[in-house]
Amino acid sequence: MGQLEGKTAVVTGGSTGIGLATAVRLAAEGAYVFITGRRKAELDAAVETIGSARATAVAGDIANLADLDRLYDTVRARGQGLDVLFANAATASLVALGQITEEDYDQTFGVNVRGTLFTVQKALPLLNDGASVILNASTAADHGREEFSLYAASKAAVRSFARTWANTLKDRDIRVNAISPGPIDTPAITNLFGEENAAGVKAHLATTAAIGRMGRPEEVAAAVAFLASDQSSFILGANLYVDGGENQI
């Protein structure tokens, strides 16, 4: 039996990268996993990867509250509540101060902050006592890289959410924690920097981690699975760095 046998989990942004790797890991630990994302074709492929007997995909955007309602209506219909929520979906853009538009701000904060807020708030009636909520923050929140101004600020807000929500929900024995991945090799790098620049960006990112390489999505998934399980029962409001020592050494 896995550490999450009989549990029900939701992973937002679960069709690729860290989200998909986490959904695969949670299912392997015994959970039934609901995943959401904006692209149906990628979601369908993700369900095949996870195992159709262990997963359901619900297409939607976490910035759209009606889509969140549809996700949780699907979870509710299963009738077993919710034990693990990994609020993972996010977006990023490369815009430095002086070039930021209203659209840039609304997109980044609309998904990363507003979307994360309502992902968790709308889950509250479904969360079983003793559930685990994990928020995906980022080591970018600790950096001062000029092109990540909006993204870093949005992830700092997510880190703050973990503290306040942990305090809010502790009386229900619901544990809220954050993870902060460092340089992880995911499709998001190509999407953000372009195919022609991806190899060079990855080579640089590998040098930023003290361990000397980029991380794998499966390594972040292992950290999420730990925080989702009873193995982390005395961890509350924490921020677990999964960064190869990038921000530690």
C-alpha positions as CSV (number, residue, x, y, z in Angstrom):
1,M,0.0,0.0,0.0
2,G,1.1,3.5,-0.8
3,Q,1.3,6.4,1.6
4,L,-1.9,7.9,0.1
5,E,-4.0,4.8,-0.3
6,G,-7.7,5.7,-0.6
7,K,-7.0,9.5,-0.7
8,T,-8.4,11.9,-3.2
9,A,-6.1,14.6,-4.7
10,V,-6.4,17.6,-7.0
11,V,-3.4,18.9,-9.0
12,T,-3.8,22.1,-10.9
13,G,-1.7,22.5,-14.0
14,G,-1.4,18.8,-14.1
15,S,-0.9,18.1,-17.8
16,T,2.8,18.7,-18.0
17,G,6.0,19.3,-16.1
18,I,5.9,19.4,-12.3
19,G,2.1,19.0,-12.2
20,L,2.1,15.9,-14.3
21,A,5.0,14.3,-12.4
22,T,3.2,15.0,-9.2
23,A,-0.1,13.5,-10.4
24,V,1.8,10.4,-11.4
25,R,3.5,10.1,-8.0
26,L,0.3,10.7,-6.0
27,A,-1.5,8.1,-8.0
28,A,1.4,5.7,-7.5
29,E,1.1,6.3,-3.8
30,G,-2.6,5.2,-3.9
31,A,-4.5,8.4,-4.4
32,Y,-7.2,9.1,-7.0
33,V,-6.1,12.2,-8.8
34,F,-8.1,15.0,-10.5
35,I,-6.0,17.1,-12.8
36,T,-6.8,20.4,-14.5
37,G,-5.3,22.5,-17.2
38,R,-6.2,24.6,-20.2
39,R,-5.4,22.2,-23.1
40,K,-7.6,19.2,-23.4
41,A,-5.3,17.2,-25.7
42,E,-2.5,17.5,-23.2
43,L,-4.8,16.6,-20.3
44,D,-6.1,13.5,-22.2
45,A,-2.4,12.4,-22.7
46,A,-1.7,13.0,-19.1
47,V,-4.5,10.8,-18.0
48,E,-3.1,8.0,-20.1
49,T,0.3,8.5,-18.5
50,I,-1.1,8.5,-14.9
51,G,-3.5,5.6,-15.6
52,S,-7.1,6.1,-16.6
53,A,-8.3,4.1,-13.6
54,R,-6.6,6.5,-11.2
55,A,-7.2,9.9,-12.7
56,T,-9.9,12.3,-14.1
57,A,-9.1,15.4,-16.2
58,V,-11.2,18.5,-16.1
59,A,-10.2,21.2,-18.6
60,G,-10.2,24.7,-17.2
61,D,-8.2,27.8,-16.2
62,I,-7.7,28.5,-12.5
63,A,-8.1,32.3,-13.3
64,N,-11.7,31.5,-14.3
65,L,-13.9,30.9,-11.3
66,A,-16.6,29.1,-13.3
67,D,-13.9,26.6,-14.4
68,L,-12.9,26.1,-10.7
69,D,-16.5,25.5,-9.8
70,R,-16.7,22.9,-12.5
71,L,-13.6,21.2,-11.3
72,Y,-14.8,20.9,-7.7
73,D,-18.3,19.8,-8.8
74,T,-16.6,16.9,-10.5
75,V,-14.6,16.1,-7.3
76,R,-17.8,16.5,-5.2
77,A,-19.6,14.0,-7.4
78,R,-17.2,11.3,-6.5
79,G,-18.4,11.6,-2.9
80,Q,-15.2,11.2,-1.0
81,G,-14.1,14.8,-0.3
82,L,-10.6,16.0,-0.9
83,D,-7.5,15.0,1.0
84,V,-4.6,16.5,-1.0
85,L,-4.6,19.8,-3.0
86,F,-1.5,20.8,-4.9
87,A,-2.1,24.3,-6.2
88,N,0.5,24.2,-8.9
89,A,-0.8,26.1,-11.9
90,A,1.1,29.3,-12.7
91,T,2.3,31.5,-15.5
92,A,5.5,33.5,-16.0
93,S,6.6,36.3,-18.3
94,L,9.9,38.1,-18.9
95,V,9.2,41.8,-18.3
96,A,11.4,44.3,-16.5
97,L,10.2,47.4,-14.6
98,G,9.6,50.1,-17.1
99,Q,8.1,47.7,-19.7
100,I,5.3,46.2,-17.6
101,T,1.8,46.7,-19.0
102,E,-1.6,46.3,-17.3
103,E,-2.1,43.1,-19.3
104,D,1.2,41.7,-18.0
105,Y,0.2,42.4,-14.4
106,D,-3.3,41.1,-14.8
107,Q,-2.1,37.9,-16.4
108,T,0.6,37.1,-13.9
109,F,-1.3,38.1,-10.7
110,G,-4.6,36.9,-12.1
111,V,-3.3,33.3,-12.4
112,N,-0.6,33.0,-9.8
113,V,-2.2,35.0,-7.0
114,R,-5.9,35.3,-7.7
115,G,-6.1,31.9,-9.2
116,T,-4.2,30.2,-6.3
117,L,-6.4,32.0,-3.8
118,F,-9.6,30.8,-5.3
119,T,-8.2,27.4,-6.0
120,V,-7.9,26.9,-2.3
121,Q,-10.9,28.9,-1.1
122,K,-13.3,27.1,-3.4
123,A,-11.8,23.8,-2.2
124,L,-12.6,24.5,1.5
125,P,-16.0,22.8,1.7
126,L,-14.6,19.7,0.1
127,L,-11.4,19.4,2.2
128,N,-11.6,16.6,4.7
129,D,-10.3,17.3,8.2
130,G,-6.6,16.3,8.2
131,A,-6.1,17.2,4.5
132,S,-2.9,18.6,3.1
133,V,-2.6,21.7,0.9
134,I,0.6,22.4,-0.9
135,L,1.3,25.6,-2.8
136,N,3.8,25.9,-5.5
137,A,6.0,28.9,-4.8
138,S,9.5,29.4,-6.3
139,T,13.0,30.3,-5.5
140,A,12.4,33.3,-7.8
141,A,10.7,35.0,-4.8
142,D,14.1,35.3,-3.2
143,H,15.9,36.6,-6.2
144,G,16.3,40.1,-7.6
145,R,16.4,39.2,-11.3
146,E,15.1,42.2,-13.1
147,E,13.2,40.4,-15.8
148,F,11.2,38.3,-13.2
149,S,9.8,41.3,-11.4
150,L,6.1,40.2,-11.7
151,Y,6.7,36.5,-11.4
152,A,8.9,36.9,-8.3
153,A,6.4,39.1,-6.6
154,S,3.5,36.8,-7.3
155,K,5.4,33.8,-5.9
156,A,6.2,35.8,-2.8
157,A,2.5,36.3,-2.3
158,V,2.0,32.5,-2.7
159,R,4.6,31.9,0.0
160,S,2.7,34.4,2.3
161,F,-0.5,32.5,1.6
162,A,1.0,29.3,3.0
163,R,1.7,31.0,6.3
164,T,-1.6,32.7,6.8
165,W,-3.7,29.8,5.5
166,A,-1.8,27.3,7.7
167,N,-2.8,29.4,10.7
168,T,-6.4,29.7,9.5
169,L,-6.9,26.0,8.8
170,K,-4.9,24.4,11.6
171,D,-8.0,23.9,13.8
172,R,-9.3,21.4,11.2
173,D,-5.9,19.7,11.2
174,I,-5.4,20.8,7.6
175,R,-1.8,21.4,7.0
176,V,-0.8,24.1,4.5
177,N,2.8,24.2,3.2
178,A,4.7,25.6,0.2
179,I,7.4,24.2,-2.0
180,S,9.9,26.4,-3.8
181,P,11.4,24.6,-6.8
182,G,14.7,25.9,-8.2
183,P,16.0,25.2,-11.7
184,I,13.8,22.3,-12.9
185,D,13.9,20.9,-16.4
186,T,10.3,21.3,-17.6
187,P,8.6,22.3,-20.9
188,A,8.0,25.8,-19.4
189,I,11.6,26.8,-20.1
190,T,11.1,26.3,-23.8
191,N,7.7,28.0,-23.7
192,L,9.2,31.0,-21.9
193,F,12.5,31.4,-23.7
194,G,11.8,29.9,-27.1
195,E,13.1,26.7,-28.7
196,E,16.2,28.5,-30.1
197,N,17.3,29.6,-26.6
198,A,16.2,26.7,-24.5
199,A,19.5,24.7,-24.5
200,G,21.6,27.7,-23.5
201,V,19.2,28.7,-20.8
202,K,19.2,25.2,-19.4
203,A,23.0,25.1,-19.5
204,H,23.1,28.3,-17.5
205,L,20.5,27.2,-15.0
206,A,22.4,24.0,-14.3
207,T,25.3,26.2,-13.0
208,T,23.0,28.0,-10.5
209,A,22.4,24.9,-8.4
210,A,25.1,23.9,-6.0
211,I,24.4,20.3,-6.9
212,G,25.6,21.0,-10.5
213,R,22.6,20.1,-12.5
214,M,19.0,21.0,-13.1
215,G,16.3,19.2,-11.2
216,R,13.8,16.7,-12.6
217,P,10.0,17.2,-12.2
218,E,10.0,13.8,-10.4
219,E,12.2,15.2,-7.7
220,V,9.7,18.0,-7.0
221,A,6.9,15.4,-7.1
222,A,8.6,13.4,-4.3
223,A,8.7,16.5,-2.1
224,V,5.0,17.2,-2.7
225,A,4.2,13.5,-2.0
226,F,6.1,13.9,1.3
227,L,4.1,17.0,2.3
228,A,0.9,15.3,1.3
229,S,1.5,12.3,3.5
230,D,1.5,11.6,7.2
231,Q,5.3,11.5,7.0
232,S,5.2,15.3,7.3
233,S,2.6,15.4,10.1
234,F,4.6,18.0,12.2
235,I,5.3,20.3,9.3
236,L,3.0,23.4,9.1
237,G,3.3,26.7,7.2
238,A,6.8,25.7,5.9
239,N,8.5,26.4,2.6
240,L,10.4,23.4,1.4
241,Y,13.2,24.3,-1.1
242,V,13.7,21.8,-3.9
243,D,16.5,23.7,-5.5
244,G,19.7,21.7,-5.6
245,G,21.1,24.1,-3.1
246,E,20.6,27.1,-5.3
247,N,19.3,29.3,-2.5
248,Q,21.0,27.4,0.4
249,I,24.8,27.4,-0.3
